């Protein structure tokens, strides 16, 4: 509803797998109104209103409602989803987040930067002489999976199976999630069983790694805090593996596609690796893997212009629409140097508030390493066919992305 009546408010069919959250329909709707109606509640399309909503204490993270919105009211996936960090609120959320936080401290991640660089170079060495690469299977997926294995202390040789489980869990964010439940639940069963065995090993033979630290904190938490049960530990670890791998893998493919559409920026990045961090922010602003961020109202909230969100109602902030809002910046095109100068508003790709992505610094550093290195070693890269892409709604990214370039 709007001040001019429901007919004046745009309708965006986010539930349609063919709908493009980066497309002209969204841009046209943003020109007409700062919000739109969708099958998943209202959608905020402009940056100022979106940033305010994500920090509004009258709302909580709205992802807990996702299975129910898709007709999933029981089962392994339904129950696991309700207990992930995305869904938890209040004391439970704070307790779990505090226990996981040591793995993601800035100092710890910075210490791994040389390891990320060596891994990226190793993977590019595997295809550089061929002059062709399928970027997802040969770079983005092994890079993301092996980093999460190193971060948590998992056997790096197991990365293909870990990646397979994480891929299947990625269907949790698809607009056809109801049809994907058997696949998701098989992955949940497999990955949780694998991690339970690793946890048992760390209890029997502790190592100097994050997983051992987490197990010890769960078993003997700091004074005044409650540790994690084995079930809570399993839920948390499965979510860390899946979310940590999926986001980086998808965003690398999207970032390279975006940069290749702006060859001047790709060439600039090849010669200016110092722009890597700014590049991550810029590509997440214009082509994010997380296409919308959800909030649920704790009470009836009147956001103005006819938008009243009832208690329990959900609102989506469309990431691309907010990130490219002309009212929030002087230019909206891809510009790494402008991003480095701080001339861009913050994107919503990592969420905001108390639910700001726990692993954001890992994703920022590993992509800031990978993208300049890819540009430097494939300066004349171009698409070698259309590839295969997930729908540009829900969480999106490349399934396959072939490139060709001059062999080195």
C-alpha positions in Angstrom: 0.0 0.0 0.0 1.1 3.5 -0.6 -0.2 7.0 0.1 -1.8 6.8 -3.3 -3.3 3.3 -2.8 -2.2 -0.3 -3.4 -2.4 0.0 -7.2 0.4 2.7 -7.0 2.9 0.4 -5.3 5.0 -1.8 -7.7 4.7 -5.6 -7.6 7.9 -7.7 -7.9 7.6 -11.5 -8.1 10.6 -12.6 -6.1 9.2 -16.1 -5.9 9.6 -16.6 -9.7 12.9 -18.4 -10.4 13.2 -16.4 -13.6 12.9 -13.0 -11.8 16.1 -10.9 -11.9 16.7 -8.9 -8.8 19.3 -6.8 -10.7 17.0 -6.2 -13.7 15.2 -3.3 -15.2 11.9 -4.2 -13.5 13.5 -3.5 -10.1 15.1 -0.3 -11.3 11.8 1.0 -12.7 10.1 0.1 -9.5 12.7 2.0 -7.5 12.1 5.1 -9.5 8.4 4.9 -8.7 8.5 4.0 -5.0 11.0 3.3 -2.3 9.2 0.0 -1.6 7.4 -2.7 -3.5 5.0 -5.6 -2.8 6.3 -9.2 -3.2 5.2 -12.7 -2.3 7.6 -12.5 0.7 6.2 -9.3 2.1 7.3 -5.8 1.3 10.7 -5.1 -0.4 12.7 -1.9 0.3 14.4 -0.7 -2.9 16.4 2.4 -1.9 19.5 2.8 0.2 18.5 5.3 2.8 15.4 3.4 3.8 17.1 0.0 3.6 20.0 1.0 5.8 17.6 2.4 8.4 15.5 -0.7 8.4 18.4 -3.1 8.9 19.3 -1.2 12.1 15.7 -0.7 13.3 15.4 -2.4 16.8 11.7 -3.0 16.1 12.8 -5.7 13.7 14.8 -9.0 14.1 16.4 -11.2 11.5 13.6 -12.6 9.5 15.2 -15.8 8.1 13.6 -18.1 10.6 10.3 -17.8 8.7 11.8 -19.0 5.4 10.9 -22.7 5.5 7.4 -21.8 6.7 7.0 -19.3 3.8 7.7 -22.2 1.5 5.4 -24.7 3.0 8.0 -26.6 5.1 6.7 -27.0 8.6 8.6 -30.0 9.9 11.6 -32.3 9.3 15.4 -32.2 9.6 15.9 -29.1 7.4 13.1 -27.2 9.2 14.5 -27.9 12.6 18.1 -27.2 11.7 17.2 -23.9 10.0 15.5 -22.8 13.2 18.6 -23.3 15.2 21.2 -21.6 12.9 22.8 -18.3 13.7 20.6 -16.8 10.9 17.5 -17.7 12.9 18.5 -17.4 16.6 17.7 -14.2 18.5 18.5 -12.8 22.0 20.6 -14.6 24.5 20.9 -17.8 22.5 22.2 -15.9 19.5 24.7 -13.9 21.6 26.0 -17.0 23.4 26.6 -19.0 20.2 28.1 -16.1 18.4 30.5 -15.3 21.3 31.8 -18.9 21.3 32.4 -18.9 17.5 33.9 -15.4 17.3 37.6 -16.3 18.1 37.9 -18.1 14.7 37.1 -14.9 12.9 39.1 -12.2 14.6 40.9 -9.8 12.2 44.4 -10.6 13.5 43.8 -14.4 13.0 42.6 -13.9 9.4 45.3 -11.4 8.5 47.9 -14.0 9.5 46.4 -16.4 6.9 46.7 -13.9 4.0 50.0 -15.4 2.7 48.3 -18.9 2.8 45.4 -17.5 0.8 47.8 -16.1 -1.8 49.8 -19.3 -2.1 46.6 -21.3 -2.6 45.3 -18.9 -5.3 48.6 -19.1 -7.2 48.6 -22.9 -6.9 45.1 -23.2 -8.4 45.9 -20.7 -11.2 49.1 -22.7 -12.0 46.9 -25.7 -12.7 45.3 -24.1 -15.7 47.4 -21.1 -16.7 49.3 -22.9 -19.5 46.0 -24.2 -21.0 44.5 -20.7 -21.6 41.1 -22.0 -20.6 39.4 -22.5 -17.2 36.0 -23.4 -15.8 36.3 -20.8 -13.1 33.9 -22.4 -10.5 35.1 -26.0 -10.6 38.8 -25.2 -11.1 39.2 -22.1 -8.9 36.3 -20.6 -6.9 35.0 -23.9 -5.4 38.4 -25.4 -4.4 39.6 -22.0 -3.2 36.6 -21.4 -0.9 36.4 -25.0 0.3 40.1 -25.4 1.1 40.1 -22.1 3.0 37.2 -23.1 5.2 39.0 -26.4 5.9 42.1 -24.6 6.9 40.2 -22.1 9.0 38.3 -24.8 11.0 41.1 -27.3 11.0 39.5 -29.9 8.8 41.5 -32.3 6.6 42.1 -30.4 3.4 42.2 -33.6 1.4 38.5 -33.9 2.2 37.5 -30.6 0.5 35.7 -32.1 -2.5 33.2 -33.9 -0.3 32.9 -30.9 2.0 32.2 -28.7 -1.0 29.6 -31.2 -2.3 27.7 -31.1 0.9 28.0 -27.3 1.1 26.7 -27.0 -2.5 23.6 -29.1 -1.7 23.0 -27.0 1.5 23.1 -23.9 -0.7 19.7 -25.0 -2.1 18.4 -23.8 1.3 18.3 -20.3 -0.1 16.7 -21.2 -3.5 13.3 -20.0 -4.4 12.3 -23.6 -5.0 13.6 -24.8 -1.7 10.5 -27.0 -1.0 11.5 -29.2 -3.9 15.1 -29.4 -2.7 14.4 -30.7 0.8 15.6 -34.3 0.2 18.9 -33.0 -1.3 19.3 -30.6 1.6 18.6 -33.1 4.3 21.0 -35.7 2.7 23.7 -33.1 2.9 22.8 -32.2 6.5 23.0 -35.8 7.5 26.3 -36.3 5.7 28.1 -33.2 6.9 26.9 -33.4 10.5 28.0 -37.0 10.7 31.5 -36.1 9.3 31.9 -33.2 11.7 30.7 -35.3 14.7 33.6 -37.7 13.9 36.1 -34.8 13.7 34.8 -33.3 17.0 35.3 -36.8 18.7 38.8 -36.9 17.3 39.6 -33.4 18.8 38.3 -34.5 22.2 40.5 -37.5 22.1 43.5 -35.8 20.7 43.4 -32.0 20.9 45.3 -30.0 18.2 46.3 -26.4 17.9 43.4 -25.4 15.7 40.1 -23.6 15.9 38.0 -26.7 16.1 39.8 -27.9 19.2 39.4 -24.4 20.7 35.7 -24.4 20.0 35.2 -27.9 21.4 37.1 -27.0 24.6 35.0 -23.7 24.9 31.8 -25.7 24.4 32.8 -28.3 27.0 34.3 -25.8 29.5 33.0 -22.3 28.7 34.3 -19.2 30.3 33.0 -18.5 33.8 29.5 -17.0 33.7 28.6 -18.5 30.3 26.8 -21.6 29.2 28.6 -23.9 26.8 27.3 -25.6 23.7 25.6 -28.9 23.7 26.8 -31.5 21.1 23.7 -30.7 19.1 24.3 -26.9 19.2 27.9 -27.5 18.3 26.9 -29.6 15.3 24.3 -27.1 14.1 26.9 -24.3 14.4 29.7 -26.1 12.6 27.5 -27.3 9.7 26.3 -23.7 9.2 29.9 -22.3 9.3 31.1 -24.8 6.7 28.1 -24.2 4.4 27.9 -20.4 4.7 31.6 -19.8 4.7 32.2 -21.8 1.5 29.0 -20.9 -0.4 29.3 -17.1 -0.1 32.9 -16.9 -1.3 32.5 -19.3 -4.2 29.4 -17.6 -5.5 30.7 -14.1 -5.0 34.0 -14.8 -6.9 32.1 -15.9 -10.0 29.8 -12.9 -9.8 32.8 -10.6 -9.2 34.7 -11.8 -12.2 31.6 -11.6 -14.4 31.1 -8.0 -13.3 34.7 -7.0 -13.8 34.9 -8.5 -17.3 31.9 -6.4 -18.2 34.1 -3.4 -17.3 37.4 -4.3 -19.0 39.1 -1.1 -17.9 38.4 -2.0 -14.2 39.7 -5.6 -14.8 42.9 -4.2 -16.3 43.2 -1.7 -13.5 42.9 -4.4 -10.9 45.6 -6.5 -12.6 48.1 -3.6 -12.1 46.8 -2.4 -8.7 46.4 -5.3 -6.3 46.1 -2.6 -3.5 42.6 -2.1 -4.9 41.6 -5.7 -3.9 39.7 -4.7 -0.8 37.9 -1.9 -2.5 37.1 -4.2 -5.4 35.3 -6.7 -3.0 33.1 -3.9 -1.7 32.3 -2.6 -5.1 31.4 -5.9 -6.7 29.2 -6.8 -3.7 27.4 -3.5 -4.1 26.5 -4.0 -7.8 26.3 -7.8 -8.1 25.8 -9.5 -4.7 25.3 -13.2 -4.1 22.9 -12.4 -1.3 20.1 -10.7 -3.3 18.0 -9.7 -0.4 18.3 -9.4 3.4 15.2 -10.2 5.6 13.8 -8.6 8.7 10.7 -9.5 10.8 8.7 -7.0 12.8 8.5 -7.5 16.5 5.4 -5.2 16.7 3.2 -3.3 14.2 5.6 -0.8 12.5 4.5 2.1 10.4 7.3 2.9 8.0 5.4 5.6 6.2 4.0 6.1 2.7 1.4 3.5 3.4 3.8 0.7 4.4 2.6 -0.8 7.8 4.4 -4.0 8.7 2.3 -6.0 11.2 3.9 -7.9 14.1 5.4 -11.1 12.6 5.4 -9.6 9.1 8.6 -9.7 7.0 10.4 -7.1 4.9 13.2 -7.6 2.4 15.9 -5.2 1.6 16.9 -5.8 -2.1 20.7 -5.7 -2.1 21.4 -4.6 -5.6 18.6 -2.0 -5.7 19.8 -0.4 -2.5 23.5 -0.6 -3.5 23.0 1.1 -6.9 20.4 3.7 -5.7 21.3 6.9 -7.6 20.1 9.0 -4.7 22.9 7.5 -2.5 25.9 8.3 -4.7 27.0 10.6 -7.5 27.8 7.7 -9.9 26.5 4.2 -9.8 28.8 2.4 -12.3 31.6 0.1 -11.3 34.6 2.3 -10.1 37.2 0.7 -7.9 39.1 3.9 -7.3 35.9 5.7 -6.2 35.3 2.8 -3.8 38.9 3.1 -2.5 38.3 6.8 -1.8 35.2 6.0 0.3 32.8 7.4 -2.2 30.3 4.5 -2.0 27.7 3.8 0.7 28.0 0.5 2.6 26.4 -2.4 0.8 24.1 -4.9 2.5 25.8 -8.1 1.4 26.9 -9.0 4.9 23.8 -7.8 6.6 23.9 -5.3 9.4 23.3 -4.9 13.2 23.7 -7.9 15.5 23.3 -10.3 12.6 26.2 -8.8 10.6 27.9 -11.8 9.0 30.3 -13.5 11.5 32.7 -14.5 8.7 32.7 -11.2 6.8 36.4 -10.6 7.3 37.3 -14.0 6.0 35.3 -13.4 2.9 36.7 -9.9 2.5 40.3 -11.0 2.8 40.2 -14.2 0.7 38.4 -12.3 -2.2 40.7 -9.3 -1.9 43.6 -11.8 -2.5 41.9 -13.8 -5.2 40.5 -11.2 -7.5 43.6 -9.1 -8.2 45.6 -12.3 -8.7 43.1 -13.6 -11.2 43.2 -10.3 -13.1 47.0 -10.2 -13.1 47.4 -13.7 -14.4 44.5 -13.5 -16.9 44.6 -9.9 -18.0 42.9 -10.6 -21.3 40.3 -13.0 -20.0 36.9 -13.2 -21.6 33.8 -15.4 -21.4 34.1 -18.7 -23.3 30.4 -19.3 -23.5 27.4 -18.3 -21.3 28.1 -20.7 -18.5 25.3 -21.8 -16.1 24.0 -19.5 -13.4 21.6 -19.9 -10.5 18.5 -17.8 -10.6 19.2 -14.1 -9.8 16.9 -14.3 -6.8 17.5 -15.8 -3.3 21.2 -16.5 -3.2 22.8 -16.5 -6.6 26.1 -17.3 -8.4 27.7 -19.3 -11.1 27.3 -23.1 -11.4 29.8 -23.1 -14.2 31.7 -20.1 -15.8 34.1 -20.9 -18.6 36.8 -18.4 -19.5 39.6 -18.2 -22.1 42.7 -16.1 -22.0 46.3 -16.0 -23.4 48.2 -19.0 -22.0 51.1 -18.3 -19.7 
